[in-house]
Amino acid sequence: MTATRYVAPGRSTALFNAAVAGLTRMGVSVWGSRVLAVRGRTSGQWRTTPVNLLTVDGERYLVAPRGATQWVRNIRVAGEAELRVGRRVERIRVTELADDEKPAVLRAYLKRWKFEIGVFFDGVDASADDETLLGIAPGYPVFRIG
């Protein structure tokens, strides 16, 4: 369940994230984007990053396509966070999924956002079988909201 895989953001990712976060802060959700705010595990200060909010069979999820990012490490400790769009703030609690629970969520995530995050999945796409998705699952933290 605890992934050690991490893909650092490059310059283009940082610019894209800044643009999406800016629009989301203004109240414009880009394909389900939210600004995730979570307290730092050491500092206690609020840290923010844009995320894609995914809904599958009525359940909502956050997926970390770059692996064990800072927001993942922070939310694992905090267990709660905020999702923001404009002035609307939703407080959430999360539970991290076990690897064997991830394939359907990863498939749905890839189907919805492959154009944006496909580069982080090393050629795996929404058509991958469950065995392939189970094989990569340890590197992709997934959190159920609720």
N, C-alpha and C positions, 0 to 999 in steps of 0.2 A: 504494500500500500504506500510506503514512503519512497517516493522516486528520488533518485540522485541525479537524473538527467536534467541538464539545464542548457538552454540555448540563449546566449546573451543577445540582447537586441542590437541590431546594427543601426547605422545612421538613418536609413530609410524607414525602418520599423519605428524608431524614436519619433521621426517626423510624422508618420502616419498616425501613431498613437496620440501625439499631441493634437493633431487635427481632429481626430474622432473625440478625444476627451473635451476639447474646446466646444465642439458642436453639442455634445451631450450635456455639458455644463450649462449651455444656453437653452437646453430643453429639447434639442433635436436628437432623437434616438436614431442612430444609423444602423439599420438592420438588427435592432434589438440591443444596441449598445447601452451600457450603463457605466457610470464611474463607480468603481468599487472603492470604498474607504474602509480601511482596517487599521487598527492600532498596531504600531510597531512592537515586536515582541521584546525588544530591549528598551527602546526609548519611551514607549507609551504614546508617542505622537501619532496623529492620523497620517496615514500614507494612502495615496490614491493612484489608481491606474484604470484605464478603460478595459472593460471585459465584455464578452458576448454572452448575454443571458439566453440560455437554451431551454425550451420546453419540450418534453417528451412524455406522451401519455398523461398529461396533466401535472407532471412533476417538473420542477425547475432545477436547472443545474448550472454550475460554473465549471468550465474545463480550462486547464492550463496547457495550451499547445506547446509552450516553450519549456515545460517541465517544472522543476522545483524552483520557481521564481521567488522573489522576496515576498510577493503577496501571498503565495502558497505557504511559505514558511510562517508568515505572520498569522494567517487565518487558521492554520493548524493549532497554533498556541491559543489564539483568542476564541475560536469557535463561533464567533459572531462578527458581523460587519454591517456596513450600510451600502445599499445600492442607490445611486443618485441619478436623476434626470432632471436637469434644470433645478428648480427649487423643491421638487418632490424628493423626499428621503424615505426609504424603506429600510427599517432595521431587520436584519436577517440572522438566523442561526443556521449553521451548516454541519453536515456530516459527510466525512470523506468516504467514498465508495471503495470497497475491496476490488481488486483487479478483476475478479470473475463477474462483477456487476457492471463493468464498463463497456463491453462491446456494443450494445445497442445505443448507448449514449454517444460513444465515439463515432459510430456510424452516422447518427443523426447530426452530430456536430460537423463532420466532414461534408455531409450532404448540403448543409445550410451554408457553411463558410469556407469551403475548399478554396475558392478564389483568393481568400484573404490569408488563410493559415496553412494551406496545403504544403508550403515549403517546409514546415516544421514536422511533417509526417513522412519524410523520406520515401515518397512514392506510394504510400498506402492511401487509398481513397475509400469512399463510401461503398464501393462494390466489394471490398475485401471480405473474406469469410470470417467467421467467429474465431477460428484458430489464429489467424493472422492478427486480428484485433486483440485477442488475449495475449499474444506474444509481445505486442508493443505496450499493452496496458500499464505496466509498471512505470513507464516513463511519462505518463500523462495523468497527473492528478485530476480527479473529478470530485466535485462536492455537490451534494443534494441540498437544496434550500428547503428549510421547513422545520 
